[in-house]
Amino acid sequence: MILLAVPYAATPQIGRDLAGELAGKVLLDAGNPRPERDGPMAEEARELGAGLASQRFLPGVRLVRAFNAISAHNLRNQAHRSGEKLAIPLAGDDEAALEVAARLVTDAGFDPVIVGPLATAKRFDFASGISARMPTARELREILGL
Ligand SMILES: NC(=O)c1ccc[n+]([C@@H]2O[C@H](COP(=O)([O-])OP(=O)(O)OC[C@H]3O[C@@H](n4cnc5c(N)ncnc54)[C@H](OP(=O)(O)O)[C@@H]3O)[C@@H](O)[C@H]2O)c1
């Protein structure tokens, strides 16, 4: 399993350079397209939604959007907290990859919420503001009407 956490503008190059190494692997994509950092490609990715955009950049990869809707600070400080855990929304087209990702999220001390296929990742893209709201799984399901 691979966790991809790079400035979003690097994603296409990584997809090209590492196509052989990445093919068929489960890849958790935490990157967020941010036009102020990544330039015009991020505008296009945001419009499409990062799930579908990343899959175009990383063909042949078993892609799961994961860990993009939580800050690094909260990832470090809120893991395994007592009471209801913070939610980590997940989206992917590969059911088995989603299951593995969900187990990993649980092991990391958070509550996985499978939102749907990659196209639904747009619902928890950076622009959705979900990261800032820091929802529990119950709250996230309410917000997204799941
Ligand atoms: N930070 C957060 O709170 C947070 C939360 C959710 C999602 N994200 C998203 O996660 C991604 C990473 O964020 P970050 O804060 O970790 O950013 P970062 O510190 O700027 O970048 C992470 C790593 O990306 C590598 N990198 C940069 N350009 C590269 C390239 N052209 N090819 C390969 N690797 C490259 C760098 O490796 P080297 O050090 O070896 O150059 C760096 O260690 C971003 O898309 C961000 O939007 C961040």
The ligand as an SDF file (V2000), in Angstrom:
LIG
                    3D

 48 52  0  0  0  0  0  0  0  0999 V2000
   -0.4030   19.3950    5.6570 N   0  0  0  0  0  0  0  0  0  0  0  0
   -1.6980   19.1470    5.8710 C   0  0  0  0  0  0  0  0  0  0  0  0
   -2.2630   19.4630    6.9490 O   0  0  0  0  0  0  0  0  0  0  0  0
   -2.5020   18.4200    4.8220 C   0  0  0  0  0  0  0  0  0  0  0  0
   -3.7470   17.8700    5.1750 C   0  0  0  0  0  0  0  0  0  0  0  0
   -4.4900   17.1790    4.2270 C   0  0  0  0  0  0  0  0  0  0  0  0
   -4.0010   17.0570    2.9310 C   0  0  0  0  0  0  0  0  0  0  0  0
   -2.7860   17.6380    2.6180 N   0  0  0  0  0  0  0  0  0  0  0  0
   -2.3160   17.5030    1.2400 C   0  0  0  0  0  0  0  0  0  0  0  0
   -1.2980   16.5080    1.2500 O   0  0  0  0  0  0  0  0  0  0  0  0
   -0.2910   16.8480    0.2900 C   0  0  0  0  0  0  0  0  0  0  0  0
    1.0440   16.9690    0.9980 C   0  0  0  0  0  0  0  0  0  0  0  0
    0.9730   18.0190    1.9460 O   0  0  0  0  0  0  0  0  0  0  0  0
    2.2290   18.4010    2.8680 P   0  0  0  0  0  0  0  0  0  0  0  0
    1.7490   19.4430    3.7870 O   0  0  0  0  0  0  0  0  0  0  0  0
    2.8330   17.1520    3.4150 O   0  0  0  0  0  0  0  0  0  0  0  0
    3.1600   19.0870    1.7610 O   0  0  0  0  0  0  0  0  0  0  0  0
    4.7360   19.2290    1.6750 P   0  0  0  0  0  0  0  0  0  0  0  0
    5.3290   19.1170    3.0500 O   0  0  0  0  0  0  0  0  0  0  0  0
    4.9830   20.4650    0.8830 O   0  0  0  0  0  0  0  0  0  0  0  0
    5.1540   18.0100    0.7360 O   0  0  0  0  0  0  0  0  0  0  0  0
    5.2620   16.6800    1.1870 C   0  0  0  0  0  0  0  0  0  0  0  0
    6.3510   15.9820    0.4030 C   0  0  0  0  0  0  0  0  0  0  0  0
    6.1350   16.0520   -0.9990 O   0  0  0  0  0  0  0  0  0  0  0  0
    7.3780   15.8070   -1.6060 C   0  0  0  0  0  0  0  0  0  0  0  0
    7.4410   16.3830   -2.9500 N   0  0  0  0  0  0  0  0  0  0  0  0
    7.3640   17.7030   -3.3010 C   0  0  0  0  0  0  0  0  0  0  0  0
    7.4520   17.8420   -4.6280 N   0  0  0  0  0  0  0  0  0  0  0  0
    7.6180   16.5940   -5.1410 C   0  0  0  0  0  0  0  0  0  0  0  0
    7.7810   16.0800   -6.4600 C   0  0  0  0  0  0  0  0  0  0  0  0
    7.7880   16.9000   -7.5280 N   0  0  0  0  0  0  0  0  0  0  0  0
    7.9150   14.7420   -6.6140 N   0  0  0  0  0  0  0  0  0  0  0  0
    7.9020   13.9220   -5.5290 C   0  0  0  0  0  0  0  0  0  0  0  0
    7.7460   14.3460   -4.2650 N   0  0  0  0  0  0  0  0  0  0  0  0
    7.6030   15.6630   -4.0750 C   0  0  0  0  0  0  0  0  0  0  0  0
    8.4170   16.4500   -0.7150 C   0  0  0  0  0  0  0  0  0  0  0  0
    9.4910   15.5570   -0.6210 O   0  0  0  0  0  0  0  0  0  0  0  0
   11.0140   16.0760   -0.4210 P   0  0  0  0  0  0  0  0  0  0  0  0
   11.0660   16.6050    0.9550 O   0  0  0  0  0  0  0  0  0  0  0  0
   11.8040   14.8440   -0.6490 O   0  0  0  0  0  0  0  0  0  0  0  0
   11.2070   17.1420   -1.4650 O   0  0  0  0  0  0  0  0  0  0  0  0
    7.7210   16.5940    0.6380 C   0  0  0  0  0  0  0  0  0  0  0  0
    8.3560   15.8470    1.6550 O   0  0  0  0  0  0  0  0  0  0  0  0
   -0.7430   18.1570   -0.3550 C   0  0  0  0  0  0  0  0  0  0  0  0
   -1.4010   17.8900   -1.5720 O   0  0  0  0  0  0  0  0  0  0  0  0
   -1.6740   18.7560    0.6770 C   0  0  0  0  0  0  0  0  0  0  0  0
   -2.6300   19.6180    0.0810 O   0  0  0  0  0  0  0  0  0  0  0  0
   -2.0310   18.2920    3.5320 C   0  0  0  0  0  0  0  0  0  0  0  0
  1  2  1  0
  2  3  2  0
  2  4  1  0
  4  5  1  0
  4 48  2  0
  5  6  2  0
  6  7  1  0
  7  8  2  0
  8  9  1  0
  8 48  1  0
  9 10  1  0
  9 46  1  0
 10 11  1  0
 11 12  1  0
 11 44  1  0
 12 13  1  0
 13 14  1  0
 14 15  2  0
 14 16  1  0
 14 17  1  0
 17 18  1  0
 18 19  2  0
 18 20  1  0
 18 21  1  0
 21 22  1  0
 22 23  1  0
 23 24  1  0
 23 42  1  0
 24 25  1  0
 25 26  1  0
 25 36  1  0
 26 27  1  0
 26 35  1  0
 27 28  2  0
 28 29  1  0
 29 30  1  0
 29 35  2  0
 30 31  1  0
 30 32  2  0
 32 33  1  0
 33 34  2  0
 34 35  1  0
 36 37  1  0
 36 42  1  0
 37 38  1  0
 38 39  2  0
 38 40  1  0
 38 41  1  0
 42 43  1  0
 44 45  1  0
 44 46  1  0
 46 47  1  0
M  CHG  2   8   1  16  -1
M  END
$$$$
